[in-house]
């Protein structure tokens, strides 16, 4: 299946991090997320590297 060869340990860790926090949403739930902002961090990194 195309793309599955790109899914490795690093991608699995990122998915497990999201699942372990229980926060599946980009916005809100500030009190529960313990200052974990995966989507915001990713967006900032993409912007810095001119991905978008």
C-alpha positions in Angstrom: 0.0 0.0 0.0 1.5 3.4 -1.0 2.9 5.3 1.9 3.1 2.5 4.4 6.9 2.3 3.9 7.1 5.8 5.3 5.5 4.8 8.6 8.2 3.9 11.1 9.2 4.2 14.7 9.2 8.0 14.7 5.6 8.2 13.3 4.5 5.5 15.8 5.9 7.5 18.7 4.1 10.7 17.6 0.8 8.8 17.3 1.3 7.1 20.7 2.1 10.6 22.3 -1.3 11.9 21.0 -3.2 8.8 22.2 -1.5 8.8 25.6 -2.6 12.4 26.3 -6.2 11.8 25.5 -6.4 15.1 23.7 -7.5 14.5 20.1 -8.4 18.1 19.3 -6.5 21.0 17.9 -8.4 23.6 20.0 -9.8 23.9 23.5 -9.4 21.5 26.5 -6.6 23.8 27.8 -6.8 22.6 31.4 -6.5 18.9 30.4 -3.7 19.1 27.9 -0.9 20.1 30.4 0.5 22.6 27.9 0.9 19.9 25.2 0.1 21.5 21.8 1.1 19.0 19.2 -0.8 20.6 16.3 0.4 24.1 17.2 4.0 22.9 17.5 3.8 21.1 14.1 2.3 24.2 12.5 5.0 26.5 13.9 7.7 24.0 12.7 6.1 23.8 9.2 5.9 27.6 9.0 9.5 28.0 10.1 10.7 25.5 7.5 8.5 27.2 4.8 6.5 24.0 4.2 3.3 26.1 3.8 
